[in-house]
């Protein structure tokens, strides 16, 4: 039983997927030394999170459902609540409620 | 970067378990957002013919949503093992950039602790932890990652065995959750960081939309972020140069 499991292709597939996912995640944490990097390079790195967030939001949010109005409405609701200083959980709950409400109406 | 998220503080001031609990607390929105995604993965894994422990093992060892979905469709299409592994590498290479950026903002720690934190570094864990005051204690990063990880593997099994516990209309509405999380993270940064942060995020989104037309989304996210910070650097350089002359 156990031996048939470890020789199955699916096992090697999962193990391989795990390895190639882990390597890019871990390499910078254990080998990268940026002390000697120029100021502009460090400044660019410090700005990466904002650019990544933008890329993670758009355009993916438009495609949460076939009808792009769902993403637009949910996104707008989230922006408004976050702008007013609502806690993270409230922003998420509010966006879900807005999308559910639209789904119920159409 | 976020005003309502700074209670984590420094690891020197607080005992380790307080920092760990803070990390878990920060990870709760991710845990909620992962639920529908992991349930759907579990359902699809069952439909694709994976056994329960295979679906679970994939969620435990890979812990990357987009790649896991892609693997299922490739397996269903009869792709080979190496094809799936190379596609996974391509999709997940974006974490190299996130890990490089996060590396600047984490506390020192042992190699094994850093490796554990890195293993847990998904897009969402990166986004939430980037909103914390630097330097982020590794223990806190691990707490956030483990909250996300527990949800991911727990709901993978829930999806597999129930075939989807969440009613369809709610499942569809929950698709907005992770996007709302990202928005809730960027908005306070725009409020405190001003135009610069807004332009960086806008450029990131626009470059992603453009690149997504002709490349895989994992690459598109990474190249979009690099393009956005590079363009910002050039714009600033141009402004400085004009002021000088």
Interface residues (C-beta under 8 A of the other chain):
Chain A: X9 X10 X11 X12 X13 X14 X15 X16 X17 X18 X20 X21 X22 X24 X25 X26 X27 X28 X29 X30 X32 X34 X40 X42 X43 X44 X45 X46 X47 X48 X49 X50 X51 X52 X53 X54 X55 X56 X57 X58 X59 X60 X61 X64 X65 X70 X71 X74 X75 X77 X78 X79 X81 X82 X83 X85 X86 X87 X88 X89 X91 X92 X94 X95 X96 X97 X98 X99 X100 X103 X104
Chain B: X1 X4 X5 X28 X29 X32 X33 X50 X54 X57 X58 X61 X62 X63 X64 X67 X68 X71 X75 X81 X82 X84 X85 X86 X88 X89 X92 X93 X94 X95 X96 X97 X98 X99 X100 X101 X102 X103 X104 X106 X111 X114 X115 X117 X118 X119 X121 X123 X126 X127 X130 X131 X169 X170 X172 X173 X174 X175 X176 X177 X179 X180 X181 X182 X183 X184 X185 X186 X187 X188 X189 X191 X193 X196 X197 X200 X201 X202 X203 X204 X205 X206 X207 X208 X209 X212 X220 X221 X224 X225 X226 X228 X229 X230 X232 X233
